[in-house]
Amino acid sequence: MTNSGQASTTKVMLPTDKELVLKVIPMPADSNANGDIFGGWVMAQVDLAGSVIPARYAQGRMATVAVNEFVFKQPVRVGDILSFYASLTRIGRTSVTVQVEVYAEQFRTQGTYVKVTEASLTYVAIDDNGRPRPIPKP
């Protein structure tokens, strides 16, 4: 670890094949006593970021139906600037699966990124009764 608490890593390039869907700065209320951000908070942000692309296809209500994979690679610290990138990996009859990658940059040393999380989530289009419904054809 460096003096700032962030693991030392080589500079990472941001993905060019994914879309930036969310940027957020975690605050002290989102952290434990050591200043590390709660994993559940990161998961909630990934769920929000992951829903952006499926919403274009669902054209209505949708729900998270599965977290297929979730990997925490590095700790997230209070004040890190988090960038969430997403891409569509599968579109089915009623569901959409996306890949989300999260990159952190320290507020003081902006421009240097560390990949902190990656996840795969599936969202299902639902009707007013909460039942799966077909995704409209483009």
N, C-alpha and C positions, 0 to 999 in steps of 0.2 A: 504494500500500500504506500501511496505517497503521503506527504504531510497533510494533504487535504482530505485524506480518507478514501479517495477514489483509487481503484486499482490502476496501476500503471500499465498502459497498453500502447500499441502502436496506433498511429492515426488511421482511422477508418473512414472510407469514403461513403457518402450517403447513397442509397440505391437510386438508380435512374430508371428502373423498370417498375417502380411502385409510385403511388400517388401520396403526397403529403396530405393527411386528412385531419391532423390535430397537432397542436403545440400547447404545452401546459408546463407550468412551473409548480412543483410540489412545495407545500408550505409546512411550517413546523407542526401544525395540527395533524398532518398526514404521516408523521414519523413516530418511531419508537424513541426510547430514552437515549439511544446512541446516535440519533440523527439519521438513521436509515429509514427510508420510506417503507411503509407497510406493503407487503406483497399484495394484499387484498385491494389496496388503493390502486396499485398499478394494474391489477386485473380489471377493476372497474373502468379505468381509463382505456384499456385495450378493448374492452367490450364496446365502449362508445365509439372509439376510432374504427373498430371493425365493422360497425353497423352502417357507416357512411356509404360505402359502395353498394351493399345489398339493398339499401333504401331506394336506390335508383331503379332497381329491378322490381322490387316488391310492390311499389306504388300503393302503399297502404301499411296497415299494421304488420309488424313482424316481431319475432321473439328469438332470443338466443336459444338454440336447441342443443348445441354441443360445443364443448371446448375440447377439440380433438388433440391438441398439444399445447403445452405452455411451458416455456423454458426461461428461467431467470439466469442470465449469464453474468451479470455484475450488479452490485448494489446501486441503488439510486439514493442520492443524498438530497437533503433540503436545499432548495435553490437551483438544482440542476434544471436546465432547459430541456424538456423532453420533446422529441419529434417522433410522431407516429406515422409510419408509412404502411399502406395497405395495397393489396392487389387481389383481384378475383382469381380463384383457382378452380372453381367449379360452379356451374349453375345447373340445377336440376329442375324437376317439374314444380316443386314447392319450396325448394331450399337453395341457398347460396352459401358457398364456402369461401372464406377469405384468409389470406396470410397477412399477419401484422408483424412488423418489425419496429422496435423502439430504440431510439438512439438518444444518448444524453450528452450534453455539452455543459461544462461548468460555466457559470455566469461570468466569472472573471476571465476565463480563457476561451471565449467563444471561438468557434471555428474548428475545434478539435472534438471529434465525436467518438463515443464508445457505444457499441451495441450492448444494450442492457437486457432486452427481452425479445423473444419471438414467440408467436402463437398462431394457431390455426383454429378458426371458429366457424361454426355453421349456424346460419339464421334461417328460420322458416317463415314464409308468408302466412299470416293467419287472418281468419274472418272475424266478424264481430263477436262470435261465440268462442273464439280462441282455438278454432280448429284449422288445420292446414288448408290452404287454398292454392290453386295454381298461380304461378307467377305469369303475369301477362307477357305475351310474345312481343318482342320489339318491333 
